[in-house]
Every structure is written in structure tokens, then in C-alpha cells.
Amino acid sequence: MSEFPISPDDGIEPQPSTGEFELADRSALRRVAGLSTELADITEVEYRQLRLERVVLVGVWTEGTAEESDASLAELARLAETAGSRVLEGLVQRRDRPDPATYVGSGKVRELRDVVVALGADTVICDGELSPGQLRQLEEKLKVKVIDRTALILDIFAQHAKSKEGKAQVELAQLQYLLPRLRGWGQAMSRQAGGRVAGGGGIGARGPGETKLETDRRRIHKRIAKLRREIAAMGTVRETKRVRRMANAVPSVAFAGYTNAGKSSLLNVLTGAGVLIEDALFATLDPTTRRTVTPDGLPYTLTDTVGFVRHLPHQLVEAFRSTLEEVADADLILHVVDGADPMPERQVNAVREVLAEIGEQHTGQMPPELLVVNKIDAADDVTRARLRHLFPDAVFVSAKTRTGVSELRRRIAELLPAPDVLVNVLVPYTKGELVSRVHGEGEVLTQEYTAEGTQLSALVRPDLAGLLERFGRDGSPA
């Protein structure tokens, strides 16, 4: 029986196509209402402090509906709020593609400048990744700091990284992003001339041969190389632990999903892990692995991983590769979706894009996926019916009220690899711990108590079969 009724008519209005909007409306900067936010205090950034205080958001709407465009800018507002800023205004321009020079076009830059001056903003955040040229042009014309979506996400990661590995991964991603965007300011960082220079510079015009800009680039390259070595070494430790778990044949389950979908809350509910739960984007960066059991008593591990987001910077995917491999090497992926989000299908698509990117880098086959729709306590009946229609094979749960958790445990047990090695052994009574393991980790087919020990016929995992194989049918070493 399903928990929620499936209605043939979910009551959702059809989305208008872009062709239904007037040309004048498309070419204008359109204000997006309800984006003003304010935080009480600003968290210090570990690596590079952006100090986003009073910001104006700007996006370019190139495809999809107006609702999707507004949702994208609303998500950018949440990201900006998480970074510690106050959003004053959100603007969207309709274009076929972003302007290659100024992102929104020269005329709209002047309008944007007027808005920035009128509101007293000190930062503009663009809903996209800006090229170095776009970044430079916008800062020159707007006379305020300009940040793109990638820099904003990197800044949030820098605030939330706690472990040594997490901090190193974030710093690596930031340096990879910063390197092509280094630029000189004035004569002090201009390219120096050596020897005879054109124009008769002569004595006094010869430079040292390496500019401040070139020195910075060289230092960043060295730091990137050092961070890669450190992360590789820490990845070796993680791989050793993972191989040990695989050698013990304990099945592994990994959470994957959009940021703030409730993965850590579900981990706490299923295992009692007690990890940090916070209503903020990217609250979890460092993976947490805990051991639990199925309703039948079979053990498995659950790993909480970093959340994804639409257009997750490729620098982060590269830097967090060792962490994300926890997902690729699992026996089952629990794909957690925020049921309270107005467009959960966008979350699912964004997460699957990142999973596909991980799969391309991974040599093995990606594990099966179980979709878990969380936060159903925050959804009304119509929304639940729509979610049932969108994700018919999903499990619907609420980590807050624990609704559907027992069904989730049952589905996990069904999808985990079952013990498949048949053993017929006589285990001496002095090895009673092995009998307990067979009952706890395997499936006992027959059991008989004899004078010499416990006669067992059971299906067990390969590691336990290896321990039992030394006992023959008569209890003597094989």
C-alpha cells in the first residue's frame, strides 16, 4: 500500500513556454520579488574572505520558463545568505545567451549600475560562471566587487570545511579557479622588458625578468602540486579503510543528493550517528561512515557525503574526487530529494549529472540507485500526489517525524547484496562466536547440535566463509 494517494490529475498548471512572453519583457531587466535576506553575523572564511555584505543578484535567462529562472535566482539568494550576505535585489534579463563581454550587455550594465548606486550595494553576484574578461569588464563598469556563482560556492565550502582533507580539497579548488583570473594592476604588475627594449627604453627600463604576476602564478602552481600530493596521501588512507570494509564483505550504502535535502538527518535516524544537522547549504563537507543493521540483522555501512547543487563547479568535483568515490564504490546509492522544494526534478537532474561525471572517471560500474524523497511532512496532499507521479519508485520519508523510515530500511535490505556462499560445517563449541556471526550476518538453512559441536548449513558472505572453511563436516580442520 502506498502512503499517499496517486491522483490522475495532480492539479499542476502547465508551464508557459518562453514564446508566450512579450519581446519587451524579454529584453528588460526584471526584478524578482521576495529575495531580500539578512543574516545576523558573518562567518570568517578559512582560506579567502569575500565579505559579501550588501549584494545585488543578476541572472541571464536563456532557456526554460520564467518560474525556473526565478527558482534559480532564489537558490542563488540562499547561497549568498549562507555565505553571510544580505540580498538587496534580484534582477533577471532575457537573452539567447550571455553577452561575451559583460554577461548582461552594455546597455543593461548601465541599468545595473544605477540599481547598485541606488541601493548602496557593494557586491554584485552573477548566476553563472564568468570568464576573466567578463569579470574585469563588469568590475570596471559597475565600480563594485563582482562575484560569480562558482566563487560563491567555493567561498561557502571554505567556511564549512573542518577536517584537514576538506580544507585541502577546498583550497585546491579555489586555487584552480583563481589561477586563470589573476590579473595585474597598473605598472607594478605589468610585464617587464629585459635587454634592449623597443622604443629606446635603454638603461633603467630593463625589468627583473619576472613580474609580480608571474611570481604569483608560479607560487600557485607550486601550492597546487603540494595540495595534490597531500590529498593523494589522505586518499590512500581512505582507500585503505574502504578496502578493509570490502575485504570484510560488509555491504556499503552511500547518500547522494542535493545540498540541504536532509542526508545527515536520515543518517542520524538510521544509525544514531549524531552528525551536524543545520538548515544551511553545504553544512556537510566531510564524509561520515557509520555501521548499522537491516531488520534481519545483517550489518552494512552508511556514508554521508557532500551535497550537490546545480552547476556544481568542476573544480570542486575534481578536488573532492576521493570523497565522491565513496559513492561510486558503494553497493547502493540512496539519492535523497527535498520533497519541500518547488522543483524537485531539477534537483534530481543536477545530482545525476554529477553522478554521471563521477561514473566517467570511475573504472567500475556505478551501483544501483534508490530514490528517497525526504521532508514529506512539509508537503501538502497535492504536492505529495505530484511527487508520487514524478517518482513512482521512490520511498517517501520524513527524517523529522520518522514517517516511512521502516519502509526505507526494508527497501535497503532488499537491494543490498545477499550472502551467497553455501557452507556445510561442524563448528566446535569452543568457536561459538563463529556461530553467532553466521546467525547475525548470514542465512541459516539448517542447524543441529551434536556432541562435537554445531552442525550448520548456511549462506554466508565470502569473508565469513573463509573463516569457516577450515572446519569440515566432522569439525576437524579441513
BELWO-V586694 format. One record per residue. N is the residue number from 0. RES is the residue in one small letter. SS is DSSP state (alpha for helix, beta for strand, coil for the rest). PSI is psi in whole degrees, -180 to 180 (999 if undefined). Layout:
N_RES_SS_PSI / N_RES_SS_PSI
This chain:
0_m_coil_136 / 1_s_coil_152 / 2_e_coil_-26 / 3_f_coil_139 / 4_p_coil_144 / 5_i_coil_117 / 6_s_coil_137 / 7_p_coil_-24 / 8_d_coil_104 / 9_d_coil_0 / 10_g_coil_13 / 11_i_coil_128 / 12_e_coil_142 / 13_p_coil_141 / 14_q_coil_135 / 15_p_coil_145 / 16_s_coil_162 / 17_t_alpha_-24 / 18_g_alpha_-13 / 19_e_alpha_-6 / 20_f_coil_143 / 21_e_coil_151 / 22_l_alpha_-39 / 23_a_alpha_-37 / 24_d_alpha_-33 / 25_r_alpha_-38 / 26_s_coil_-2 / 27_a_coil_155 / 28_l_beta_120 / 29_r_beta_128 / 30_r_beta_139 / 31_v_coil_117 / 32_a_coil_156 / 33_g_coil_23 / 34_l_coil_-4 / 35_s_coil_126 / 36_t_coil_164 / 37_e_coil_135 / 38_l_coil_150 / 39_a_coil_-41 / 40_d_coil_160 / 41_i_coil_127 / 42_t_coil_140 / 43_e_coil_139 / 44_v_coil_136 / 45_e_coil_-46 / 46_y_coil_-51 / 47_r_coil_121 / 48_q_coil_120 / 49_l_coil_-26 / 50_r_coil_60 / 51_l_coil_111 / 52_e_coil_-76 / 53_r_beta_110 / 54_v_beta_153 / 55_v_beta_131 / 56_l_beta_144 / 57_v_beta_133 / 58_g_beta_157 / 59_v_beta_120 / 60_w_beta_107 / 61_t_coil_-24 / 62_e_coil_167 / 63_g_coil_-170 / 64_t_coil_169 / 65_a_alpha_-36 / 66_e_alpha_-40 / 67_e_alpha_-39 / 68_s_alpha_-44 / 69_d_alpha_-39 / 70_a_alpha_-37 / 71_s_alpha_-42 / 72_l_alpha_-33 / 73_a_alpha_-38 / 74_e_alpha_-39 / 75_l_alpha_-37 / 76_a_alpha_-39 / 77_r_alpha_-40 / 78_l_alpha_-45 / 79_a_alpha_-39 / 80_e_alpha_-42 / 81_t_alpha_-34 / 82_a_coil_-11 / 83_g_coil_33 / 84_s_coil_171 / 85_r_beta_121 / 86_v_beta_123 / 87_l_beta_-36 / 88_e_beta_151 / 89_g_beta_128 / 90_l_beta_142 / 91_v_beta_137 / 92_q_beta_138 / 93_r_beta_119 / 94_r_coil_158 / 95_d_coil_-36 / 96_r_coil_156 / 97_p_coil_145 / 98_d_beta_129 / 99_p_coil_-20 / 100_a_coil_-48 / 101_t_coil_12 / 102_y_beta_-48 / 103_v_coil_0 / 104_g_coil_149 / 105_s_alpha_-40 / 106_g_alpha_-41 / 107_k_alpha_-25 / 108_v_alpha_-40 / 109_r_alpha_-41 / 110_e_alpha_-42 / 111_l_alpha_-38 / 112_r_alpha_-41 / 113_d_alpha_-41 / 114_v_alpha_-43 / 115_v_alpha_-45 / 116_v_alpha_-43 / 117_a_alpha_-37 / 118_l_alpha_-11 / 119_g_coil_31 / 120_a_coil_154 / 121_d_coil_-3 / 122_t_beta_142 / 123_v_beta_131 / 124_i_beta_125 / 125_c_beta_137 / 126_d_coil_68 / 127_g_coil_173 / 128_e_coil_122 / 129_l_coil_143 / 130_s_coil_161 / 131_p_alpha_-38 / 132_g_alpha_-43 / 133_q_alpha_-41 / 134_l_alpha_-45 / 135_r_alpha_-44 / 136_q_alpha_-44 / 137_l_alpha_-42 / 138_e_alpha_-37 / 139_e_alpha_-37 / 140_k_alpha_-35 / 141_l_alpha_-20 / 142_k_coil_22 / 143_v_coil_170 / 144_k_beta_139 / 145_v_beta_129 / 146_i_beta_141 / 147_d_beta_175 / 148_r_alpha_-39 / 149_t_alpha_-47 / 150_a_alpha_-36 / 151_l_alpha_-46 / 152_i_alpha_-41 / 153_l_alpha_-38 / 154_d_alpha_-40 / 155_i_alpha_-42 / 156_f_alpha_-40 / 157_a_alpha_-35 / 158_q_alpha_-37 / 159_h_alpha_-11 / 160_a_coil_129 / 161_k_coil_-43 / 162_s_coil_165 / 163_k_alpha_-42 / 164_e_alpha_-43 / 165_g_alpha_-43 / 166_k_alpha_-41 / 167_a_alpha_-40 / 168_q_alpha_-42 / 169_v_alpha_-43 / 170_e_alpha_-40 / 171_l_alpha_-46 / 172_a_alpha_-40 / 173_q_alpha_-41 / 174_l_alpha_-38 / 175_q_alpha_-34 / 176_y_alpha_-39 / 177_l_alpha_-33 / 178_l_alpha_-51 / 179_p_coil_-7 / 180_r_coil_5 / 181_l_coil_136 / 182_r_coil_151 / 183_g_coil_157 / 184_w_coil_106 / 185_g_coil_-163 / 186_q_alpha_-28 / 187_a_alpha_-28 / 188_m_alpha_14 / 189_s_coil_161 / 190_r_coil_128 / 191_q_coil_150 / 192_a_beta_145 / 193_g_coil_152 / 194_g_coil_-143 / 195_r_coil_128 / 196_v_coil_151 / 197_a_coil_149 / 198_g_coil_7 / 199_g_coil_34 / 200_g_coil_-47 / 201_g_coil_-148 / 202_i_coil_136 / 203_g_coil_-17 / 204_a_coil_-1 / 205_r_beta_133 / 206_g_coil_173 / 207_p_coil_-6 / 208_g_coil_-17 / 209_e_coil_125 / 210_t_coil_169 / 211_k_alpha_-39 / 212_l_alpha_-45 / 213_e_alpha_-36 / 214_t_alpha_-43 / 215_d_alpha_-43 / 216_r_alpha_-42 / 217_r_alpha_-41 / 218_r_alpha_-39 / 219_i_alpha_-42 / 220_h_alpha_-42 / 221_k_alpha_-42 / 222_r_alpha_-40 / 223_i_alpha_-44 / 224_a_alpha_-42 / 225_k_alpha_-43 / 226_l_alpha_-40 / 227_r_alpha_-41 / 228_r_alpha_-43 / 229_e_alpha_-43 / 230_i_alpha_-37 / 231_a_alpha_-41 / 232_a_alpha_-43 / 233_m_alpha_-33 / 234_g_alpha_-31 / 235_t_alpha_-41 / 236_v_alpha_-44 / 237_r_alpha_-41 / 238_e_alpha_-38 / 239_t_alpha_-44 / 240_k_alpha_-39 / 241_r_alpha_-42 / 242_v_alpha_-37 / 243_r_alpha_-42 / 244_r_alpha_-39 / 245_m_alpha_-36 / 246_a_alpha_-33 / 247_n_coil_-3 / 248_a_coil_31 / 249_v_coil_119 / 250_p_beta_148 / 251_s_beta_140 / 252_v_beta_133 / 253_a_beta_135 / 254_f_beta_141 / 255_a_beta_151 / 256_g_beta_175 / 257_y_beta_152 / 258_t_coil_141 / 259_n_coil_25 / 260_a_coil_-12 / 261_g_coil_26 / 262_k_alpha_-46 / 263_s_alpha_-36 / 264_s_alpha_-42 / 265_l_alpha_-37 / 266_l_alpha_-43 / 267_n_alpha_-41 / 268_v_alpha_-41 / 269_l_alpha_-30 / 270_t_alpha_-13 / 271_g_coil_34 / 272_a_coil_-34 / 273_g_coil_29 / 274_v_coil_166 / 275_l_coil_130 / 276_i_coil_123 / 277_e_coil_137 / 278_d_coil_71 / 279_a_coil_156 / 280_l_coil_138 / 281_f_coil_42 / 282_a_coil_-26 / 283_t_coil_119 / 284_l_coil_-33 / 285_d_coil_126 / 286_p_coil_145 / 287_t_beta_129 / 288_t_beta_129 / 289_r_beta_154 / 290_r_beta_137 / 291_t_beta_-175 / 292_v_beta_156 / 293_t_coil_170 / 294_p_coil_-25 / 295_d_coil_-1 / 296_g_coil_6 / 297_l_coil_131 / 298_p_beta_151 / 299_y_beta_164 / 300_t_beta_148 / 301_l_beta_130 / 302_t_beta_126 / 303_d_beta_130 / 304_t_coil_173 / 305_v_coil_143 / 306_g_coil_158 / 307_f_beta_172 / 308_v_coil_160 / 309_r_coil_134 / 310_h_coil_49 / 311_l_coil_127 / 312_p_coil_134 / 313_h_alpha_-24 / 314_q_alpha_-36 / 315_l_alpha_-40 / 316_v_alpha_-40 / 317_e_alpha_-46 / 318_a_alpha_-35 / 319_f_coil_22 / 320_r_alpha_-43 / 321_s_alpha_-35 / 322_t_alpha_-43 / 323_l_alpha_-19 / 324_e_alpha_-18 / 325_e_alpha_-34 / 326_v_alpha_-46 / 327_a_alpha_-30 / 328_d_coil_2 / 329_a_coil_164 / 330_d_coil_-20 / 331_l_beta_138 / 332_i_beta_124 / 333_l_beta_103 / 334_h_beta_105 / 335_v_beta_131 / 336_v_beta_140 / 337_d_beta_106 / 338_g_coil_-16 / 339_a_coil_-5 / 340_d_coil_140 / 341_p_coil_-24 / 342_m_coil_71 / 343_p_alpha_-26 / 344_e_alpha_-30 / 345_r_alpha_-37 / 346_q_alpha_-46 / 347_v_alpha_-45 / 348_n_alpha_-42 / 349_a_alpha_-42 / 350_v_alpha_-42 / 351_r_alpha_-28 / 352_e_alpha_-44 / 353_v_alpha_-41 / 354_l_alpha_-38 / 355_a_alpha_-38 / 356_e_alpha_-39 / 357_i_alpha_-41 / 358_g_alpha_-35 / 359_e_alpha_-33 / 360_q_alpha_-15 / 361_h_coil_139 / 362_t_coil_-33 / 363_g_coil_-179 / 364_q_coil_139 / 365_m_coil_142 / 366_p_coil_165 / 367_p_beta_159 / 368_e_beta_135 / 369_l_beta_118 / 370_l_beta_129 / 371_v_beta_113 / 372_v_beta_113 / 373_n_beta_170 / 374_k_coil_35 / 375_i_alpha_-16 / 376_d_alpha_-21 / 377_a_alpha_4 / 378_a_coil_144 / 379_d_coil_180 / 380_d_alpha_-40 / 381_v_alpha_-44 / 382_t_alpha_-40 / 383_r_alpha_-42 / 384_a_alpha_-39 / 385_r_alpha_-42 / 386_l_alpha_-39 / 387_r_alpha_-38 / 388_h_alpha_-39 / 389_l_alpha_-42 / 390_f_coil_75 / 391_p_coil_-25 / 392_d_coil_6 / 393_a_coil_162 / 394_v_beta_131 / 395_f_beta_121 / 396_v_coil_168 / 397_s_beta_112 / 398_a_coil_-25 / 399_k_coil_-47 / 400_t_coil_-5 / 401_r_coil_19 / 402_t_beta_132 / 403_g_coil_3 / 404_v_alpha_-39 / 405_s_alpha_-38 / 406_e_alpha_-38 / 407_l_alpha_-44 / 408_r_alpha_-41 / 409_r_alpha_-43 / 410_r_alpha_-38 / 411_i_alpha_-45 / 412_a_alpha_-37 / 413_e_alpha_-36 / 414_l_alpha_-13 / 415_l_coil_147 / 416_p_coil_132 / 417_a_coil_156 / 418_p_coil_134 / 419_d_coil_10 / 420_v_beta_120 / 421_l_beta_129 / 422_v_beta_143 / 423_n_beta_102 / 424_v_beta_159 / 425_l_beta_108 / 426_v_beta_122 / 427_p_beta_152 / 428_y_alpha_-22 / 429_t_alpha_-13 / 430_k_alpha_43 / 431_g_alpha_-25 / 432_e_alpha_-29 / 433_l_alpha_-37 / 434_v_alpha_-40 / 435_s_alpha_-39 / 436_r_alpha_-38 / 437_v_alpha_-42 / 438_h_alpha_-37 / 439_g_alpha_-33 / 440_e_alpha_-14 / 441_g_coil_-167 / 442_e_beta_111 / 443_v_beta_122 / 444_l_beta_-50 / 445_t_beta_151 / 446_q_beta_134 / 447_e_beta_135 / 448_y_beta_126 / 449_t_coil_178 / 450_a_coil_-31 / 451_e_coil_-23 / 452_g_beta_-160 / 453_t_beta_119 / 454_q_beta_121 / 455_l_beta_140 / 456_s_beta_119 / 457_a_beta_160 / 458_l_beta_123 / 459_v_beta_173 / 460_r_coil_161 / 461_p_alpha_-38 / 462_d_alpha_-43 / 463_l_alpha_-34 / 464_a_alpha_-36 / 465_g_alpha_-34 / 466_l_alpha_-30 / 467_l_alpha_-18 / 468_e_coil_-17 / 469_r_coil_-11 / 470_f_beta_122 / 471_g_coil_-170 / 472_r_coil_-21 / 473_d_coil_5 / 474_g_coil_-8 / 475_s_coil_155 / 476_p_beta_134 / 477_a_coil_999
